[in-house]
Amino acid sequence: MDAFGGGLGSQGEVCGAIVGALAVIGLAFGRSAPDGEKDRRMRTCSDLLMQRFKEEAAGGKILCRDITQTDWRDPEQVKRFLESGKRRECQLLTGRTAKIVGELLEQELATK
């Protein structure tokens, strides 16, 4: 999962925690065949995940570079980030995101 770090391959894009959480939702509720019907729960969970991530986990942000205030392509900024101990904040953010996706999956699976 290191490729998710630093905003997808260290590009500062969407936070890897949210990408991983969306992948889990896709595995749970995605199509079982290319021509299969979409499960409404995938859209519902994805929408709720994005909303809750912004509100509860990341202060309204979804881009890694905005959350961490780091340009991951700049070695000096990466060094400062790692030396500052802010990596722990990313670990906590990942944990909060996992908790959110777990709660959403439990809710949706209980309604079926």
N, CA and C atoms as an extended XYZ file, in Angstrom:
336
Properties=species:S:1:pos:R:3:atomname:S:1:resname:S:1:resid:I:1 pbc="F F F"
N         0.808       -1.184        0.000 N   MET     1
C         0.000        0.000        0.000 CA  MET     1
C         0.864        1.265        0.000 C   MET     1
N         2.156        1.104       -0.022 N   ASP     2
C         3.023        2.282       -0.041 CA  ASP     2
C         2.756        3.179       -1.244 C   ASP     2
N         2.270        2.616       -2.327 N   ALA     3
C         1.993        3.429       -3.514 CA  ALA     3
C         0.870        4.427       -3.264 C   ALA     3
N         0.045        4.197       -2.225 N   PHE     4
C        -1.009        5.144       -1.877 CA  PHE     4
C        -0.459        6.315       -1.081 C   PHE     4
N         0.704        6.146       -0.484 N   GLY     5
C         1.285        7.167        0.378 CA  GLY     5
C         1.705        8.417       -0.377 C   GLY     5
N         1.663        9.536        0.318 N   GLY     6
C         2.048       10.806       -0.286 CA  GLY     6
C         1.062       11.260       -1.355 C   GLY     6
N        -0.162       10.756       -1.265 N   GLY     7
C        -1.176       11.183       -2.224 CA  GLY     7
C        -1.038       10.490       -3.562 C   GLY     7
N        -1.035        9.166       -3.537 N   LEU     8
C        -0.945        8.333       -4.746 CA  LEU     8
C         0.403        8.481       -5.436 C   LEU     8
N         1.311        7.639       -5.017 N   GLY     9
C         2.641        7.645       -5.621 CA  GLY     9
C         3.422        8.905       -5.347 C   GLY     9
N         3.211        9.484       -4.169 N   SER    10
C         3.923       10.700       -3.750 CA  SER    10
C         3.691       11.879       -4.696 C   SER    10
N         2.482       11.979       -5.210 N   GLN    11
C         2.129       13.085       -6.098 CA  GLN    11
C         1.320       14.166       -5.397 C   GLN    11
N         0.930       13.915       -4.138 N   GLY    12
C         0.171       14.902       -3.383 CA  GLY    12
C        -1.310       14.917       -3.727 C   GLY    12
N        -1.764       13.943       -4.460 N   GLU    13
C        -3.161       13.901       -4.900 CA  GLU    13
C        -4.063       13.385       -3.778 C   GLU    13
N        -5.127       12.696       -4.115 N   VAL    14
C        -6.100       12.238       -3.118 CA  VAL    14
C        -5.405       11.385       -2.057 C   VAL    14
N        -5.762       11.631       -0.798 N   CYS    15
C        -5.190       10.896        0.328 CA  CYS    15
C        -5.349        9.391        0.106 C   CYS    15
N        -4.277        8.668        0.305 N   GLY    16
C        -4.297        7.224        0.115 CA  GLY    16
C        -5.276        6.508        1.023 C   GLY    16
N        -5.551        7.077        2.193 N   ALA    17
C        -6.512        6.440        3.101 CA  ALA    17
C        -7.901        6.418        2.484 C   ALA    17
N        -8.278        7.495        1.819 N   ILE    18
C        -9.597        7.558        1.206 CA  ILE    18
C        -9.649        6.649       -0.025 C   ILE    18
N        -8.568        6.567       -0.771 N   VAL    19
C        -8.517        5.689       -1.934 CA  VAL    19
C        -8.652        4.228       -1.487 C   VAL    19
N        -7.925        3.864       -0.437 N   GLY    20
C        -8.029        2.503        0.085 CA  GLY    20
C        -9.426        2.189        0.586 C   GLY    20
N       -10.040        3.147        1.271 N   ALA    21
C       -11.396        2.944        1.788 CA  ALA    21
C       -12.398        2.777        0.649 C   ALA    21
N       -12.241        3.559       -0.412 N   LEU    22
C       -13.129        3.414       -1.568 CA  LEU    22
C       -12.922        2.064       -2.248 C   LEU    22
N       -11.691        1.582       -2.256 N   ALA    23
C       -11.421        0.258       -2.823 CA  ALA    23
C       -12.146       -0.827       -2.027 C   ALA    23
N       -12.156       -0.696       -0.710 N   VAL    24
C       -12.860       -1.657        0.138 CA  VAL    24
C       -14.356       -1.635       -0.167 C   VAL    24
N       -14.916       -0.443       -0.294 N   ILE    25
C       -16.345       -0.321       -0.624 CA  ILE    25
C       -16.624       -0.956       -1.987 C   ILE    25
N       -15.740       -0.730       -2.938 N   GLY    26
C       -15.899       -1.342       -4.257 CA  GLY    26
C       -15.857       -2.857       -4.203 C   GLY    26
N       -14.978       -3.386       -3.366 N   LEU    27
C       -14.919       -4.846       -3.214 CA  LEU    27
C       -16.193       -5.393       -2.575 C   LEU    27
N       -16.733       -4.655       -1.640 N   ALA    28
C       -17.935       -5.117       -0.941 CA  ALA    28
C       -19.192       -5.007       -1.793 C   ALA    28
N       -19.310       -3.929       -2.562 N   PHE    29
C       -20.576       -3.661       -3.240 CA  PHE    29
C       -20.450       -3.423       -4.746 C   PHE    29
N       -19.283       -3.646       -5.304 N   GLY    30
C       -19.102       -3.415       -6.729 CA  GLY    30
C       -19.768       -4.494       -7.571 C   GLY    30
N       -19.716       -4.308       -8.856 N   ARG    31
C       -20.314       -5.267       -9.793 CA  ARG    31
C       -19.579       -6.592       -9.726 C   ARG    31
N       -20.319       -7.659       -9.849 N   SER    32
C       -19.694       -8.979       -9.867 CA  SER    32
C       -19.307       -9.376      -11.293 C   SER    32
N       -19.818       -8.646      -12.283 N   ALA    33
C       -19.476       -8.883      -13.689 CA  ALA    33
C       -19.485       -7.538      -14.404 C   ALA    33
N       -18.705       -7.406      -15.495 N   PRO    34
C       -18.650       -6.122      -16.197 CA  PRO    34
C       -20.013       -5.584      -16.616 C   PRO    34
N       -20.916       -6.459      -16.957 N   ASP    35
C       -22.241       -6.008      -17.377 CA  ASP    35
C       -23.264       -6.096      -16.243 C   ASP    35
N       -22.766       -6.338      -15.041 N   GLY    36
C       -23.649       -6.473      -13.887 CA  GLY    36
C       -24.252       -5.146      -13.459 C   GLY    36
N       -25.301       -5.252      -12.689 N   GLU    37
C       -25.988       -4.058      -12.199 CA  GLU    37
C       -25.222       -3.477      -11.009 C   GLU    37
N       -25.172       -2.153      -10.941 N   LYS    38
C       -24.518       -1.487       -9.817 CA  LYS    38
C       -25.352       -1.681       -8.559 C   LYS    38
N       -24.673       -1.885       -7.470 N   ASP    39
C       -25.332       -2.004       -6.173 CA  ASP    39
C       -25.469       -0.598       -5.605 C   ASP    39
N       -26.680       -0.160       -5.295 N   ARG    40
C       -26.921        1.192       -4.781 CA  ARG    40
C       -26.100        1.460       -3.527 C   ARG    40
N       -25.751        0.396       -2.796 N   ARG    41
C       -24.992        0.574       -1.562 CA  ARG    41
C       -23.587        1.105       -1.834 C   ARG    41
N       -23.039        0.788       -3.005 N   MET    42
C       -21.707        1.304       -3.326 CA  MET    42
C       -21.738        2.834       -3.405 C   MET    42
N       -22.718        3.377       -4.090 N   ARG    43
C       -22.836        4.837       -4.210 CA  ARG    43
C       -23.126        5.460       -2.847 C   ARG    43
N       -24.057        4.852       -2.112 N   THR    44
C       -24.420        5.378       -0.794 CA  THR    44
C       -23.210        5.413        0.130 C   THR    44
N       -22.511        4.304        0.220 N   CYS    45
C       -21.330        4.241        1.099 CA  CYS    45
C       -20.232        5.180        0.627 C   CYS    45
N       -20.010        5.260       -0.680 N   SER    46
C       -18.967        6.142       -1.208 CA  SER    46
C       -19.269        7.596       -0.878 C   SER    46
N       -20.520        7.990       -1.084 N   ASP    47
C       -20.908        9.372       -0.773 CA  ASP    47
C       -20.742        9.675        0.710 C   ASP    47
N       -21.208        8.759        1.551 N   LEU    48
C       -21.102        8.969        3.003 CA  LEU    48
C       -19.651        8.964        3.457 C   LEU    48
N       -18.850        8.097        2.866 N   LEU    49
C       -17.430        8.047        3.214 CA  LEU    49
C       -16.755        9.382        2.909 C   LEU    49
N       -16.983        9.904        1.717 N   MET    50
C       -16.361       11.170        1.346 CA  MET    50
C       -16.813       12.292        2.283 C   MET    50
N       -18.090       12.331        2.573 N   GLN    51
C       -18.626       13.366        3.465 CA  GLN    51
C       -18.019       13.257        4.856 C   GLN    51
N       -18.031       12.054        5.415 N   ARG    52
C       -17.513       11.872        6.772 CA  ARG    52
C       -16.007       12.081        6.829 C   ARG    52
N       -15.282       11.648        5.813 N   PHE    53
C       -13.832       11.843        5.781 CA  PHE    53
C       -13.515       13.335        5.869 C   PHE    53
N       -14.204       14.112        5.052 N   LYS    54
C       -13.961       15.556        5.052 CA  LYS    54
C       -14.332       16.185        6.393 C   LYS    54
N       -15.469       15.790        6.949 N   GLU    55
C       -15.961       16.404        8.185 CA  GLU    55
C       -15.220       15.927        9.422 C   GLU    55
N       -14.965       14.631        9.516 N   GLU    56
C       -14.458       14.046       10.752 CA  GLU    56
C       -12.957       13.805       10.765 C   GLU    56
N       -12.381       13.596        9.612 N   ALA    57
C       -10.995       13.152        9.594 CA  ALA    57
C       -10.004       14.182        9.077 C   ALA    57
N       -10.371       14.921        8.043 N   ALA    58
C        -9.354       15.702        7.349 CA  ALA    58
C        -9.657       17.189        7.224 C   ALA    58
N       -10.511       17.712        8.048 N   GLY    59
C       -10.757       19.151        8.027 CA  GLY    59
C       -11.233       19.696        6.693 C   GLY    59
N       -12.079       18.944        6.009 N   GLY    60
C       -12.641       19.407        4.748 CA  GLY    60
C       -11.771       19.162        3.530 C   GLY    60
N       -10.649       18.519        3.705 N   LYS    61
C        -9.701       18.321        2.606 CA  LYS    61
C        -9.663       16.860        2.183 C   LYS    61
N        -9.280       16.616        0.928 N   ILE    62
C        -9.067       15.241        0.472 CA  ILE    62
C        -7.704       15.055       -0.199 C   ILE    62
N        -7.047       16.151       -0.557 N   LEU    63
C        -5.736       16.051       -1.204 CA  LEU    63
C        -4.634       15.959       -0.159 C   LEU    63
N        -3.753       15.005       -0.348 N   CYS    64
C        -2.644       14.788        0.587 CA  CYS    64
C        -1.811       16.051        0.769 C   CYS    64
N        -1.501       16.727       -0.320 N   ARG    65
C        -0.653       17.926       -0.218 CA  ARG    65
C        -1.309       19.006        0.629 C   ARG    65
N        -2.654       19.062        0.620 N   ASP    66
C        -3.358       20.044        1.446 CA  ASP    66
C        -3.433       19.589        2.903 C   ASP    66
N        -3.659       18.312        3.097 N   ILE    67
C        -3.756       17.770        4.455 CA  ILE    67
C        -2.414       17.878        5.169 C   ILE    67
N        -1.346       17.518        4.483 N   THR    68
C        -0.018       17.476        5.103 CA  THR    68
C         0.786       18.763        4.931 C   THR    68
N         0.320       19.632        4.034 N   GLN    69
C         1.071       20.855        3.705 CA  GLN    69
C         2.484       20.502        3.235 C   GLN    69
N         2.547       19.472        2.382 N   THR    70
C         3.837       18.987        1.897 CA  THR    70
C         3.779       18.755        0.397 C   THR    70
N         4.804       19.214       -0.306 N   ASP    71
C         4.979       18.873       -1.717 CA  ASP    71
C         5.845       17.622       -1.742 C   ASP    71
N         5.226       16.495       -2.045 N   TRP    72
C         5.906       15.199       -1.957 CA  TRP    72
C         6.961       15.008       -3.034 C   TRP    72
N         7.027       15.894       -3.991 N   ARG    73
C         8.058       15.801       -5.024 CA  ARG    73
C         9.304       16.596       -4.641 C   ARG    73
N         9.225       17.317       -3.520 N   ASP    74
C        10.342       18.132       -3.035 CA  ASP    74
C        11.027       17.397       -1.879 C   ASP    74
N        12.209       16.859       -2.116 N   PRO    75
C        12.891       16.073       -1.077 CA  PRO    75
C        13.070       16.821        0.249 C   PRO    75
N        13.299       18.113        0.194 N   GLU    76
C        13.474       18.885        1.432 CA  GLU    76
C        12.165       18.956        2.226 C   GLU    76
N        11.044       19.155        1.539 N   GLN    77
C         9.765       19.188        2.233 CA  GLN    77
C         9.426       17.815        2.824 C   GLN    77
N         9.728       16.773        2.090 N   VAL    78
C         9.477       15.416        2.599 CA  VAL    78
C        10.320       15.172        3.837 C   VAL    78
N        11.573       15.573        3.787 N   LYS    79
C        12.469       15.413        4.938 CA  LYS    79
C        11.930       16.170        6.152 C   LYS    79
N        11.496       17.405        5.947 N   ARG    80
C        10.932       18.182        7.055 CA  ARG    80
C         9.675       17.512        7.620 C   ARG    80
N         8.829       17.010        6.722 N   PHE    81
C         7.610       16.336        7.167 CA  PHE    81
C         7.969       15.137        8.047 C   PHE    81
N         8.871       14.303        7.578 N   LEU    82
C         9.237       13.095        8.320 CA  LEU    82
C         9.921       13.426        9.638 C   LEU    82
N        10.753       14.423        9.655 N   GLU    83
C        11.453       14.813       10.881 CA  GLU    83
C        10.533       15.489       11.887 C   GLU    83
N         9.434       16.052       11.411 N   SER    84
C         8.522       16.785       12.299 CA  SER    84
C         7.637       15.862       13.137 C   SER    84
N         7.588       14.591       12.787 N   GLY    85
C         6.714       13.668       13.504 CA  GLY    85
C         5.280       13.682       13.001 C   GLY    85
N         5.027       14.419       11.915 N   LYS    86
C         3.666       14.501       11.381 CA  LYS    86
C         3.191       13.205       10.731 C   LYS    86
N         4.114       12.303       10.529 N   ARG    87
C         3.715       11.006        9.957 CA  ARG    87
C         2.689       10.328       10.862 C   ARG    87
N         2.811       10.540       12.149 N   ARG    88
C         1.848        9.972       13.108 CA  ARG    88
C         0.438       10.487       12.828 C   ARG    88
N         0.327       11.750       12.403 N   GLU    89
C        -0.987       12.305       12.060 CA  GLU    89
C        -1.597       11.542       10.885 C   GLU    89
N        -0.779       11.162        9.925 N   CYS    90
C        -1.270       10.377        8.786 CA  CYS    90
C        -1.720        8.987        9.244 C   CYS    90
N        -0.981        8.411       10.161 N   GLN    91
C        -1.371        7.108       10.684 CA  GLN    91
C        -2.716        7.200       11.411 C   GLN    91
N        -2.904        8.245       12.185 N   LEU    92
C        -4.174        8.444       12.881 CA  LEU    92
C        -5.308        8.705       11.895 C   LEU    92
N        -5.033        9.477       10.849 N   LEU    93
C        -6.020        9.743        9.816 CA  LEU    93
C        -6.431        8.437        9.122 C   LEU    93
N        -5.473        7.592        8.858 N   THR    94
C        -5.762        6.298        8.240 CA  THR    94
C        -6.630        5.452        9.158 C   THR    94
N        -6.338        5.472       10.446 N   GLY    95
C        -7.158        4.738       11.412 CA  GLY    95
C        -8.580        5.265       11.491 C   GLY    95
N        -8.730        6.588       11.495 N   ARG    96
C       -10.078        7.181       11.523 CA  ARG    96
C       -10.851        6.820       10.257 C   ARG    96
N       -10.153        6.806        9.128 N   THR    97
C       -10.796        6.456        7.865 CA  THR    97
C       -11.237        4.993        7.875 C   THR    97
N       -10.394        4.118        8.397 N   ALA    98
C       -10.756        2.701        8.496 CA  ALA    98
C       -11.973        2.524        9.405 C   ALA    98
N       -12.028        3.274       10.469 N   LYS    99
C       -13.176        3.205       11.378 CA  LYS    99
C       -14.455        3.639       10.662 C   LYS    99
N       -14.367        4.713        9.918 N   ILE   100
C       -15.528        5.211        9.180 CA  ILE   100
C       -16.006        4.166        8.180 C   ILE   100
N       -15.095        3.630        7.391 N   VAL   101
C       -15.515        2.649        6.375 CA  VAL   101
C       -16.074        1.398        7.033 C   VAL   101
N       -15.507        0.999        8.160 N   GLY   102
C       -16.045       -0.149        8.884 CA  GLY   102
C       -17.466        0.100        9.357 C   GLY   102
N       -17.708        1.273        9.887 N   GLU   103
C       -19.062        1.616       10.346 CA  GLU   103
C       -20.050        1.638        9.191 C   GLU   103
N       -19.636        2.208        8.068 N   LEU   104
C       -20.523        2.262        6.906 CA  LEU   104
C       -20.840        0.866        6.381 C   LEU   104
N       -19.839        0.008        6.311 N   LEU   105
C       -20.069       -1.364        5.842 CA  LEU   105
C       -21.008       -2.106        6.783 C   LEU   105
N       -20.800       -1.953        8.082 N   GLU   106
C       -21.688       -2.601        9.052 CA  GLU   106
C       -23.130       -2.141        8.876 C   GLU   106
N       -23.311       -0.837        8.701 N   GLN   107
C       -24.669       -0.303        8.511 CA  GLN   107
C       -25.322       -0.863        7.262 C   GLN   107
N       -24.619       -0.837        6.161 N   GLU   108
C       -25.189       -1.288        4.903 CA  GLU   108
C       -25.416       -2.798        4.869 C   GLU   108
N       -24.494       -3.543        5.440 N   LEU   109
C       -24.658       -5.000        5.456 CA  LEU   109
C       -25.787       -5.425        6.379 C   LEU   109
N       -26.052       -4.635        7.408 N   ALA   110
C       -27.133       -4.948        8.341 CA  ALA   110
C       -28.504       -4.679        7.720 C   ALA   110
N       -28.552       -3.810        6.692 N   THR   111
C       -29.840       -3.457        6.087 CA  THR   111
C       -30.241       -4.404        4.969 C   THR   111
N       -29.366       -5.299        4.579 N   LYS   112
C       -29.691       -6.197        3.470 CA  LYS   112
C       -30.436       -7.416        3.928 C   LYS   112
